[in-house]
Amino acid sequence: VATPGSRNWVAPTFITVGLLGVLWLVVYYIVTATGIVVPGLTALGGWNVLIGMGLMAGAFALATMWK
């Protein structure tokens, strides 16, 4: 019986992706509250919420692979 591959990469990856999603949302809300213009971020507008939530959902999906 073959053993499955190592999943040591899952925990650091899902933590990184989840924190990136939270950081994305925090930066977006700070930028919109202060009126600072960040070229890529400001142009996306409300899509930033979808991107941040999508990253956090991706982190949750990765967490299901952790053993």
Phi and psi restraints in degrees (value plus and minus 20) as a CYANA .aco file:
   2 ALA   PHI    -100.2   -60.2
   2 ALA   PSI     118.3   158.3
   3 THR   PHI    -105.0   -65.0
   3 THR   PSI     123.7   163.7
   4 PRO   PHI     -87.3   -47.3
   4 PRO   PSI     139.5   179.5
   5 GLY   PHI     -83.1   -43.1
   5 GLY   PSI     140.2   180.2
   6 SER   PHI     -89.1   -49.1
   6 SER   PSI     119.4   159.4
   7 ARG   PHI    -135.3   -95.3
   7 ARG   PSI      14.7    54.7
   8 ASN   PHI     -86.7   -46.7
   8 ASN   PSI     -38.2     1.8
   9 TRP   PHI    -101.1   -61.1
   9 TRP   PSI     -36.8     3.2
  10 VAL   PHI     -86.2   -46.2
  10 VAL   PSI     -70.6   -30.6
  11 ALA   PHI     -79.9   -39.9
  11 ALA   PSI     -70.6   -30.6
  12 PRO   PHI     -83.5   -43.5
  12 PRO   PSI     -52.1   -12.1
  13 THR   PHI     -90.6   -50.6
  13 THR   PSI     -66.1   -26.1
  14 PHE   PHI     -91.5   -51.5
  14 PHE   PSI     -50.1   -10.1
  15 ILE   PHI     -87.5   -47.5
  15 ILE   PSI     -63.5   -23.5
  16 THR   PHI     -83.7   -43.7
  16 THR   PSI     -65.9   -25.9
  17 VAL   PHI     -86.2   -46.2
  17 VAL   PSI     -59.8   -19.8
  18 GLY   PHI     -84.5   -44.5
  18 GLY   PSI     -64.9   -24.9
  19 LEU   PHI     -86.5   -46.5
  19 LEU   PSI     -54.4   -14.4
  20 LEU   PHI     -83.9   -43.9
  20 LEU   PSI     -59.2   -19.2
  21 GLY   PHI     -83.8   -43.8
  21 GLY   PSI     -64.1   -24.1
  22 VAL   PHI     -84.3   -44.3
  22 VAL   PSI     -65.0   -25.0
  23 LEU   PHI     -81.6   -41.6
  23 LEU   PSI     -59.6   -19.6
  24 TRP   PHI     -78.8   -38.8
  24 TRP   PSI     -66.4   -26.4
  25 LEU   PHI     -87.4   -47.4
  25 LEU   PSI     -60.6   -20.6
  26 VAL   PHI     -82.6   -42.6
  26 VAL   PSI     -66.2   -26.2
  27 VAL   PHI     -83.9   -43.9
  27 VAL   PSI     -62.1   -22.1
  28 TYR   PHI     -80.3   -40.3
  28 TYR   PSI     -66.9   -26.9
  29 TYR   PHI     -88.1   -48.1
  29 TYR   PSI     -55.1   -15.1
  30 ILE   PHI     -87.0   -47.0
  30 ILE   PSI     -62.9   -22.9
  31 VAL   PHI     -83.4   -43.4
  31 VAL   PSI     -63.3   -23.3
  32 THR   PHI     -91.4   -51.4
  32 THR   PSI     -52.6   -12.6
  33 ALA   PHI     -92.2   -52.2
  33 ALA   PSI     -53.4   -13.4
  34 THR   PHI    -114.0   -74.0
  34 THR   PSI     -34.4     5.6
  35 GLY   PHI      62.9   102.9
  35 GLY   PSI      -9.1    30.9
  36 ILE   PHI     -89.5   -49.5
  36 ILE   PSI     119.6   159.6
  37 VAL   PHI    -122.2   -82.2
  37 VAL   PSI      93.9   133.9
  38 VAL   PHI    -129.6   -89.6
  38 VAL   PSI      95.8   135.8
  39 PRO   PHI     -68.3   -28.3
  39 PRO   PSI     -73.3   -33.3
  40 GLY   PHI     -94.5   -54.5
  40 GLY   PSI     -59.4   -19.4
  41 LEU   PHI     -93.1   -53.1
  41 LEU   PSI     -63.9   -23.9
  42 THR   PHI     -87.8   -47.8
  42 THR   PSI     -54.8   -14.8
  43 ALA   PHI     -87.1   -47.1
  43 ALA   PSI     -46.3    -6.3
  44 LEU   PHI     -96.0   -56.0
  44 LEU   PSI     -44.4    -4.4
  45 GLY   PHI      40.6    80.6
  45 GLY   PSI    -149.3  -109.3
  46 GLY   PHI     -87.9   -47.9
  46 GLY   PSI     -36.4     3.6
  47 TRP   PHI     -84.2   -44.2
  47 TRP   PSI     -38.9     1.1
  48 ASN   PHI     -80.8   -40.8
  48 ASN   PSI     -54.4   -14.4
  49 VAL   PHI     -85.8   -45.8
  49 VAL   PSI     -62.8   -22.8
  50 LEU   PHI     -84.0   -44.0
  50 LEU   PSI     -59.2   -19.2
  51 ILE   PHI     -85.3   -45.3
  51 ILE   PSI     -67.9   -27.9
  52 GLY   PHI     -81.9   -41.9
  52 GLY   PSI     -65.6   -25.6
  53 MET   PHI     -86.8   -46.8
  53 MET   PSI     -55.8   -15.8
  54 GLY   PHI     -84.1   -44.1
  54 GLY   PSI     -60.0   -20.0
  55 LEU   PHI     -84.6   -44.6
  55 LEU   PSI     -60.7   -20.7
  56 MET   PHI     -88.4   -48.4
  56 MET   PSI     -56.6   -16.6
  57 ALA   PHI     -86.1   -46.1
  57 ALA   PSI     -58.1   -18.1
  58 GLY   PHI     -83.5   -43.5
  58 GLY   PSI     -57.0   -17.0
  59 ALA   PHI     -85.1   -45.1
  59 ALA   PSI     -60.3   -20.3
  60 PHE   PHI     -83.7   -43.7
  60 PHE   PSI     -60.8   -20.8
  61 ALA   PHI     -83.4   -43.4
  61 ALA   PSI     -59.4   -19.4
  62 LEU   PHI     -86.5   -46.5
  62 LEU   PSI     -54.9   -14.9
  63 ALA   PHI     -83.6   -43.6
  63 ALA   PSI     -46.3    -6.3
  64 THR   PHI     -91.2   -51.2
  64 THR   PSI     -35.3     4.7
  65 MET   PHI    -107.9   -67.9
  65 MET   PSI     -27.7    12.3
  66 TRP   PHI     -96.8   -56.8
  66 TRP   PSI     115.1   155.1
